[in-house]
Amino acid sequence: MERIRRILILFCGLIFCLFVTQTAVNCEDMSTYHLTTPQNVSYDNCTKDYNVSSDKLFYLTIASISANKFEIKEMQSKTGYILFRAAGRDFLATVVYYSSNKSMLKITPTNNNYYFPPGIVLNIFKYIDLNVDIPIEQIKKI
């Protein structure tokens, strides 16, 4: 009888450990899950102000789109827009000039359907936030 009780306690402990491990794995994946799952994204989450010139923000946006491995379809530096494709949808990144050291980046879906993975916009903003202090070097012509 004692032997059966020990086996039963061991078996229950093993099941408990498996349950705790599975729950911990699900909690770690939760943040990635919310960034990659399509959901309604607020327009306020698609815009962000920066204390840099519009030219620098334009170049940082191009670098961010490339670093996230999104496909750049079209861009125009004079008006400050970049058309790119991510997650099977087209997005428009627009750099708005406020002053010599203040500008805004607006990333919106081209079809005005704001049901998309929020990680697309958040990853671009995060890349720019991390690299905003790095100076942009001019390419020298040889």
N, C-alpha and C positions, 0 to 999 in steps of 0.2 A: 504494500500500500504506500509506503514511504517513497519507494522508487517511482511509482506512477505520479505522485504529487510533485516530485522534483522534475520529472519530464514535463509535466503540465506547466509548471512555473517557468521552466526554461523556454518552452514553446511560446507562452504568452509574452515573455520578455523579448523573444526574437521578433514576434509580430509587432510589438510596441516599437522596437528599434527601427524596423522597416517603415512603419507609419511615420515616425519622426523624421527619418531621412527623406522620405518622399515629400513630406510637407515642407521641409527646408529647401529642397530643390525647386518646388513650385513657387516659393516666396522669392527666390533669387531670380527666376525667370519673369516675375510679375512686371518689373519695370520695362524690360525689353518687350514684353508682350503688349503693354499699353502703347509703346512707341510705334510698333509695327502693325498693329491692328487698325484698320480703318474705323474712324469715328468722326462725329461732327466736331470740327475745329472752329473756334471762335475767330472772328476777324481780328480781334485785338491780339491774338497769339501769332498773327501773321505779319505784324509790323513791329519794328524796333528802332529806336533812336540811338545814334552813335555820335560821339564827340570827335569825329574825324572828318576830313574833307570828303566830298562826294566822289572825287577821283580815287582816293585810297579805298573807300568803301566799295566802289565798283570792282577794283582789282581784287580785293579780299573776297568779294562775292563770287567772282570767277574761280578763284583758288578754292573756295569752299565747295562749290558745285563740282569741280574736278576731283577734289579730295574725297568727296562722298560717292564718286563714280557714277554721277548722273550724266546724262547725255546733253551737251549743249547743242541746241538746234540753231539758234540765231542770237546775235548780240549786236548792240549798237552803243558805242561809248558816248556819242553826242547827246542822245536822249537818256542814256543810263538805264537801258533795259537789257535783260537776258532772258531768252526763252529756252527752257530746258525741259527734259523728260525724266520723270522719276516714277517708279511703281506703275508704269503703264499709262501715266497721265502727263499732260503738259502743264507746266507752271510758268508764271511770269514773275521774274524778280526785277523790281524797279527801284532804282536809287533816286531819292528825292533830295534836292539841294535846299538847305535852309540858309546857311551862311558859310564862310570860308572854313570853319572848323566844326560844323554841325550838319548832319545829314540823317536821312531815314532810309531804312531798307524795308520794302514791302514785297512779300512773296504770296501770290494768289494763284489759285487754279484758273486756267484759261476758260473753263466752262462754268465758272461761278458755282460749282458744286463743292461745298466745303466738307464733304464726307471723304476723308483721305487719312492715311497714317500721319499723325502729328510729328513723328520723328523726322520726316523730310524737312520741315521748316525748322524744328528745334536743333537738328544737327548742323544745319547751315549757320544758324545764329551762334551755336556753341563754338564752332570752328572760328568764326569771326571774333568772338569774345576772347578766345585763347591767343589769337594772332594779331590783335588790334595794335599792340605796342611795337610790333616788328616793323622796321622801316622798309619801305618799298624801294628797291634799287632800280635804277635806270639801266636798261640794256645798252651797252656801248656798241656802236657800229664799228666794224673792223674795216 
